[in-house]
C-alpha cells in the first residue's frame, strides 16, 4: 500500500497533477492521497483522490516532520517546509509504515512524493 503526498499551487489543473503521478508509474498502487489541509478542496487533489482515502494535515503538523528535502519557499508560502514528503510520511505512519519510497518530484505547479 502506497501513500502519495501531494503539494499543489492553487488553481493548478488536475491534468498537471495526474501527469506528475503518471510519471512515477505507481498510480494503481496508491491507496491514500495526503496533503496540507488548505489544499483539500483543490480540483487537482479531489480528482486524484477520487476512489482513494484522502488525508489532510495542518501546516504545523507537517512542519514537525523531519524530511530530506525541506523548502524555504514552501515554508514561506504555506507555513511548513514540506507538504508532499511530510504528508506522505505522516499518512504512511498512520498505517504502520513511514518509509519514503520516492522523494519529492516537481511537476507543473505540483510536487509529489511516495511513502509506504
FIGU-340182 format. One record per residue: z, x, y of N, C-alpha, C, O in turn. Coordinates in steps of 0.1 Angstrom, whole numbers. Last residue first. Example, Ala and Ser with C-alpha at 12.3 -4.5 7.8 and 13.67 -1.06 7.14 Angstrom:
2
nz:71 nx:128 ny:-22 caz:71 cax:137 cay:-11 cz:79 cx:129 cy:0 oz:80 ox:134 oy:11
nz:78 nx:132 ny:-57 caz:78 cax:123 cay:-45 cz:78 cx:132 cy:-33 oz:85 ox:142 oy:-33
***
This chain:
116
nz:21 nx:56 ny:44 caz:25 cax:48 cay:32 cz:39 cx:51 cy:29 oz:45 ox:46 oy:19
nz:-1 nx:54 ny:73 caz:12 cax:58 cay:66 cz:13 cx:50 cy:53 oz:7 ox:40 oy:52
nz:-25 nx:62 ny:97 caz:-22 cax:56 cay:85 cz:-9 cx:62 cy:78 oz:-8 ox:74 oy:78
nz:-37 nx:54 ny:130 caz:-30 cax:63 cay:121 cz:-26 cx:55 cy:108 oz:-25 ox:43 oy:109
nz:-58 nx:51 ny:159 caz:-53 cax:46 cay:146 cz:-46 cx:57 cy:138 oz:-50 ox:69 oy:140
nz:-66 nx:40 ny:191 caz:-60 cax:51 cay:183 cz:-55 cx:45 cy:170 oz:-49 ox:34 oy:170
nz:-92 nx:30 ny:214 caz:-82 cax:28 cay:203 cz:-77 cx:41 cy:197 oz:-84 ox:51 oy:199
nz:-113 nx:34 ny:231 caz:-102 cax:26 cay:236 cz:-92 cx:23 cy:225 oz:-83 ox:14 oy:227
nz:-131 nx:45 ny:205 caz:-134 cax:39 cay:219 cz:-123 cx:29 cy:223 oz:-123 ox:18 oy:219
nz:-106 nx:65 ny:189 caz:-119 cax:59 cay:190 cz:-122 cx:54 cy:204 oz:-115 ox:58 oy:213
nz:-87 nx:91 ny:173 caz:-91 cax:83 cay:185 cz:-105 cx:77 cy:184 oz:-114 ox:83 oy:177
nz:-61 nx:92 ny:150 caz:-75 cax:94 cay:152 cz:-79 cx:85 cy:164 oz:-76 ox:74 oy:165
nz:-30 nx:105 ny:140 caz:-38 cax:97 cay:149 cz:-52 cx:102 cy:150 oz:-55 ox:114 oy:151
nz:-31 nx:113 ny:104 caz:-26 cax:114 cay:118 cz:-35 cx:107 cy:127 oz:-46 ox:103 oy:123
nz:-27 nx:98 ny:74 caz:-37 cax:102 cay:84 cz:-31 cx:102 cy:98 oz:-26 ox:91 oy:103
nz:-1 nx:96 ny:63 caz:-13 cax:100 cay:55 cz:-24 cx:105 cy:63 oz:-31 ox:115 oy:60
nz:32 nx:100 ny:67 caz:20 cax:98 cay:75 cz:9 cx:104 cy:66 oz:9 ox:116 oy:62
nz:56 nx:82 ny:49 caz:48 cax:94 cay:49 cz:35 cx:91 cy:57 oz:28 ox:82 oy:54
nz:72 nx:60 ny:43 caz:74 cax:67 cay:55 cz:67 cx:80 cy:56 oz:71 ox:89 oy:64
nz:86 nx:35 ny:23 caz:78 cax:47 cay:24 cz:82 cx:55 cy:36 oz:94 ox:56 oy:40
nz:99 nx:10 ny:22 caz:104 cax:21 cay:13 cz:96 cx:34 cy:14 oz:98 ox:43 oy:5
nz:91 nx:-6 ny:42 caz:86 cax:-9 cay:28 cz:90 cx:2 cy:18 oz:84 ox:2 oy:7
nz:99 nx:5 ny:65 caz:105 cax:-8 cay:61 cz:101 cx:-12 cy:47 oz:108 ox:-21 oy:41
nz:83 nx:27 ny:66 caz:97 cax:29 cay:62 cz:103 cx:16 cy:58 oz:112 ox:15 oy:50
nz:59 nx:15 ny:75 caz:60 cax:21 cay:61 cz:74 cx:23 cy:57 oz:77 ox:20 oy:45
nz:67 nx:9 ny:101 caz:63 cax:-2 cay:91 cz:63 cx:3 cy:77 oz:67 ox:-4 oy:68
nz:71 nx:35 ny:111 caz:82 cax:25 cay:111 cz:79 cx:14 cy:100 oz:87 ox:10 oy:92
nz:45 nx:47 ny:108 caz:57 cax:52 cay:101 cz:68 cx:42 cy:100 oz:74 ox:41 oy:90
nz:30 nx:31 ny:125 caz:26 cax:32 cay:111 cz:38 cx:37 cy:103 oz:41 ox:32 oy:92
nz:42 nx:35 ny:150 caz:42 cax:21 cay:144 cz:39 cx:22 cy:129 oz:45 ox:15 oy:121
nz:37 nx:63 ny:153 caz:51 cax:58 cay:153 cz:52 cx:44 cy:146 oz:60 ox:41 oy:138
nz:9 nx:64 ny:154 caz:17 cax:71 cay:144 cz:31 cx:65 cy:142 oz:35 ox:63 oy:131
nz:3 nx:45 ny:176 caz:-3 cax:44 cay:163 cz:6 cx:51 cy:152 oz:9 ox:45 oy:142
nz:21 nx:53 ny:198 caz:20 cax:40 cay:193 cz:15 cx:40 cy:179 oz:22 ox:35 oy:170
nz:42 nx:77 ny:214 caz:33 cax:74 cay:203 cz:33 cx:59 cy:200 oz:44 ox:53 oy:200
nz:59 nx:79 ny:235 caz:49 cax:90 cay:233 cz:40 cx:87 cy:222 oz:30 ox:95 oy:220
nz:63 nx:50 ny:256 caz:65 cax:57 cay:243 cz:55 cx:68 cy:242 oz:44 ox:66 oy:246
nz:54 nx:37 ny:278 caz:69 cax:39 cay:277 cz:73 cx:46 cy:264 oz:85 ox:48 oy:261
nz:27 nx:34 ny:284 caz:34 cax:24 cay:275 cz:49 cx:25 cy:274 oz:56 ox:16 oy:270
nz:18 nx:54 ny:301 caz:12 cax:40 cay:301 cz:20 cx:30 cy:294 oz:20 ox:18 oy:298
nz:33 nx:76 ny:296 caz:32 cax:71 cay:309 cz:27 cx:57 cy:310 oz:32 ox:49 oy:318
nz:28 nx:79 ny:268 caz:42 cax:77 cay:273 cz:41 cx:71 cy:287 oz:49 ox:62 oy:290
nz:1 nx:85 ny:268 caz:5 cax:72 cay:262 cz:20 cx:69 cy:267 oz:23 ox:57 oy:269
nz:3 nx:110 ny:281 caz:-5 cax:99 cay:287 cz:-1 cx:86 cy:282 oz:1 ox:76 oy:289
nz:17 nx:126 ny:263 caz:23 cax:122 cay:276 cz:16 cx:111 cy:283 oz:22 ox:104 oy:291
nz:20 nx:119 ny:229 caz:10 cax:120 cay:240 cz:18 cx:117 cy:253 oz:23 ox:106 oy:255
nz:27 nx:135 ny:197 caz:30 cax:126 cay:209 cz:21 cx:129 cy:221 oz:15 ox:140 oy:222
nz:21 nx:141 ny:168 caz:12 cax:142 cay:180 cz:15 cx:133 cy:191 oz:8 ox:124 oy:194
nz:41 nx:138 ny:149 caz:35 cax:151 cay:151 cz:26 cx:153 cy:163 oz:24 ox:164 oy:168
nz:71 nx:121 ny:158 caz:57 cax:121 cay:154 cz:51 cx:135 cy:156 oz:56 ox:142 oy:165
nz:101 nx:104 ny:155 caz:95 cax:117 cay:156 cz:81 cx:117 cy:150 oz:79 ox:114 oy:138
nz:109 nx:75 ny:173 caz:103 cax:80 cay:160 cz:97 cx:94 cy:163 oz:89 ox:96 oy:173
nz:116 nx:64 ny:197 caz:127 cax:71 cay:189 cz:121 cx:78 cy:176 oz:129 ox:85 oy:169
nz:95 nx:50 ny:206 caz:97 cax:63 cay:212 cz:108 cx:71 cy:205 oz:109 ox:83 oy:207
nz:97 nx:26 ny:192 caz:86 cax:35 cay:188 cz:89 cx:49 cy:194 oz:86 ox:59 oy:187
nz:118 nx:15 ny:206 caz:120 cax:18 cay:192 cz:109 cx:28 cy:187 oz:112 ox:37 oy:180
nz:107 nx:12 ny:232 caz:119 cax:20 cay:230 cz:121 cx:24 cy:215 oz:126 ox:35 oy:212
nz:86 nx:-6 ny:228 caz:83 cax:8 cay:231 cz:95 cx:17 cy:229 oz:94 ox:28 oy:224
nz:91 nx:-27 ny:199 caz:93 cax:-24 cay:214 cz:90 cx:-9 cy:216 oz:92 ox:-1 oy:207
nz:66 nx:-35 ny:175 caz:78 cax:-29 cay:179 cz:79 cx:-27 cy:194 oz:69 ox:-24 oy:200
nz:53 nx:-56 ny:148 caz:52 cax:-51 cay:162 cz:66 cx:-45 cy:166 oz:76 ox:-50 oy:161
nz:32 nx:-61 ny:121 caz:45 cax:-57 cay:126 cz:43 cx:-51 cy:140 oz:34 ox:-44 oy:143
nz:15 nx:-84 ny:102 caz:14 cax:-77 cay:115 cz:29 cx:-74 cy:119 oz:37 ox:-83 oy:119
nz:-2 nx:-85 ny:70 caz:10 cax:-86 cay:78 cz:9 cx:-78 cy:91 oz:2 ox:-68 oy:91
nz:-35 nx:-100 ny:70 caz:-26 cax:-89 cay:67 cz:-13 cx:-92 cy:75 oz:-12 ox:-100 oy:84
nz:-52 nx:-120 ny:79 caz:-50 cax:-119 cay:65 cz:-41 cx:-107 cy:60 oz:-39 ox:-105 oy:48
nz:-59 nx:-102 ny:108 caz:-61 cax:-115 cay:101 cz:-60 cx:-112 cy:86 oz:-68 ox:-104 oy:80
nz:-57 nx:-78 ny:121 caz:-46 cax:-82 cay:113 cz:-48 cx:-95 cy:106 oz:-39 ox:-98 oy:97
nz:-81 nx:-76 ny:135 caz:-79 cax:-67 cay:124 cz:-67 cx:-72 cy:115 oz:-68 ox:-70 oy:103
nz:-77 nx:-97 ny:154 caz:-88 cax:-97 cay:145 cz:-86 cx:-88 cy:133 oz:-88 ox:-92 oy:122
nz:-54 nx:-88 ny:167 caz:-53 cax:-101 cay:159 cz:-65 cx:-102 cy:150 oz:-64 ox:-107 oy:139
nz:-64 nx:-65 ny:179 caz:-53 cax:-64 cay:170 cz:-53 cx:-77 cy:161 oz:-52 ox:-76 oy:149
nz:-84 nx:-74 ny:196 caz:-87 cax:-64 cay:186 cz:-77 cx:-63 cy:176 oz:-80 ox:-62 oy:164
nz:-70 nx:-93 ny:213 caz:-80 cax:-98 cay:203 cz:-84 cx:-87 cy:192 oz:-86 ox:-91 oy:181
nz:-35 nx:-89 ny:216 caz:-49 cax:-84 cay:219 cz:-59 cx:-88 cy:209 oz:-56 ox:-87 oy:197
nz:-10 nx:-95 ny:210 caz:-19 cax:-106 cay:213 cz:-33 cx:-102 cy:216 oz:-42 ox:-110 oy:219
nz:4 nx:-71 ny:207 caz:3 cax:-80 cay:196 cz:-7 cx:-91 cy:198 oz:-13 ox:-96 oy:188
nz:10 nx:-53 ny:227 caz:-4 cax:-54 cay:223 cz:-7 cx:-64 cy:212 oz:-18 ox:-66 oy:207
nz:37 nx:-52 ny:230 caz:29 cax:-56 cay:242 cz:14 cx:-58 cy:238 oz:6 ox:-63 oy:246
nz:47 nx:-40 ny:207 caz:47 cax:-55 cay:208 cz:39 cx:-60 cy:220 oz:35 ox:-71 oy:220
nz:25 nx:-17 ny:190 caz:35 cax:-20 cay:201 cz:35 cx:-34 cy:204 oz:24 ox:-41 oy:204
nz:18 nx:-22 ny:155 caz:15 cax:-17 cay:169 cz:27 cx:-20 cy:178 oz:38 ox:-25 oy:174
nz:4 nx:-24 ny:123 caz:15 cax:-22 cay:131 cz:12 cx:-17 cy:145 oz:2 ox:-8 oy:146
nz:-7 nx:-41 ny:94 caz:-11 cax:-35 cay:107 cz:1 cx:-35 cy:116 oz:9 ox:-45 oy:117
nz:-7 nx:-38 ny:59 caz:1 cax:-40 cay:71 cz:-6 cx:-34 cy:83 oz:-10 ox:-22 oy:83
nz:-25 nx:-30 ny:40 caz:-17 cax:-43 cay:38 cz:-10 cx:-47 cy:51 oz:-8 ox:-59 oy:53
nz:-54 nx:-14 ny:33 caz:-44 cax:-17 cay:44 cz:-38 cx:-31 cy:42 oz:-45 ox:-41 oy:42
nz:-75 nx:-11 ny:16 caz:-62 cax:-6 cay:11 cz:-51 cx:-9 cy:21 oz:-39 ox:-7 oy:18
nz:-99 nx:-17 ny:29 caz:-94 cax:-26 cay:18 cz:-80 cx:-23 cy:13 oz:-74 ox:-31 oy:7
nz:-101 nx:5 ny:47 caz:-99 cax:-9 cay:52 cz:-93 cx:-18 cy:41 oz:-84 ox:-25 oy:43
nz:-106 nx:32 ny:46 caz:-94 cax:27 cay:39 cz:-92 cx:12 cy:42 oz:-81 ox:7 oy:38
nz:-123 nx:48 ny:61 caz:-127 cax:44 cay:48 cz:-116 cx:38 cy:40 oz:-116 ox:39 oy:27
nz:-123 nx:55 ny:88 caz:-112 cax:60 cay:79 cz:-115 cx:58 cy:64 oz:-111 ox:65 oy:55
nz:-142 nx:40 ny:99 caz:-145 cax:54 cay:98 cz:-134 cx:61 cy:89 oz:-137 ox:71 oy:83
nz:-130 nx:15 ny:100 caz:-140 cax:17 cay:90 cz:-143 cx:32 cy:88 oz:-146 ox:36 oy:77
nz:-114 nx:19 ny:123 caz:-107 cax:17 cay:110 cz:-118 cx:20 cy:98 oz:-114 ox:26 oy:88
nz:-133 nx:21 ny:143 caz:-124 cax:32 cay:141 cz:-117 cx:31 cy:127 oz:-115 ox:41 oy:120
nz:-145 nx:-5 ny:140 caz:-153 cax:7 cay:138 cz:-144 cx:19 cy:135 oz:-146 ox:27 oy:126
nz:-123 nx:-21 ny:148 caz:-129 cax:-22 cay:135 cz:-137 cx:-10 cy:131 oz:-137 ox:-5 oy:120
nz:-121 nx:-13 ny:175 caz:-110 cax:-11 cay:166 cz:-115 cx:-11 cy:151 oz:-111 ox:-3 oy:143
nz:-146 nx:-22 ny:185 caz:-142 cax:-8 cay:186 cz:-131 cx:-4 cy:177 oz:-131 ox:6 oy:171
nz:-146 nx:-50 ny:179 caz:-155 cax:-41 cay:172 cz:-151 cx:-26 cy:173 oz:-153 ox:-19 oy:164
nz:-128 nx:-61 ny:198 caz:-124 cax:-59 cay:184 cz:-133 cx:-50 cy:176 oz:-128 ox:-42 oy:167
nz:-127 nx:-44 ny:229 caz:-134 cax:-53 cay:220 cz:-130 cx:-51 cy:205 oz:-127 ox:-39 oy:202
nz:-99 nx:-41 ny:249 caz:-108 cax:-34 cay:240 cz:-114 cx:-44 cy:231 oz:-107 ox:-52 oy:224
nz:-79 nx:-52 ny:265 caz:-93 cax:-57 cay:267 cz:-103 cx:-50 cy:258 oz:-115 ox:-52 oy:259
nz:-58 nx:-24 ny:267 caz:-60 cax:-38 cay:270 cz:-75 cx:-41 cy:272 oz:-82 ox:-34 oy:279
nz:-63 nx:-1 ny:241 caz:-62 cax:-3 cay:255 cz:-65 cx:-18 cy:258 oz:-73 ox:-24 oy:250
nz:-42 nx:2 ny:212 caz:-54 cax:-3 cay:219 cz:-52 cx:-4 cy:234 oz:-42 ox:-8 oy:238
nz:-31 nx:16 ny:183 caz:-29 cax:15 cay:197 cz:-42 cx:11 cy:203 oz:-53 ox:16 oy:199
nz:-19 nx:10 ny:150 caz:-29 cax:10 cay:160 cz:-24 cx:9 cy:174 oz:-14 ox:3 oy:177
nz:-13 nx:20 ny:117 caz:-8 cax:19 cay:130 cz:-19 cx:19 cy:140 oz:-28 ox:27 oy:139
nz:-14 nx:6 ny:86 caz:-23 cax:11 cay:97 cz:-16 cx:9 cy:110 oz:-14 ox:-3 oy:114
nz:-2 nx:13 ny:55 caz:1 cax:7 cay:68 cz:-8 cx:14 cy:78 oz:-9 ox:26 oy:79
nz:-10 nx:7 ny:21 caz:-11 cax:15 cay:33 cz:-7 cx:6 cy:45 oz:-9 ox:-6 oy:46
nz:0 nx:8 ny:-12 caz:0 cax:0 cay:0 cz:0 cx:9 cy:12 oz:9 ox:18 oy:14
***
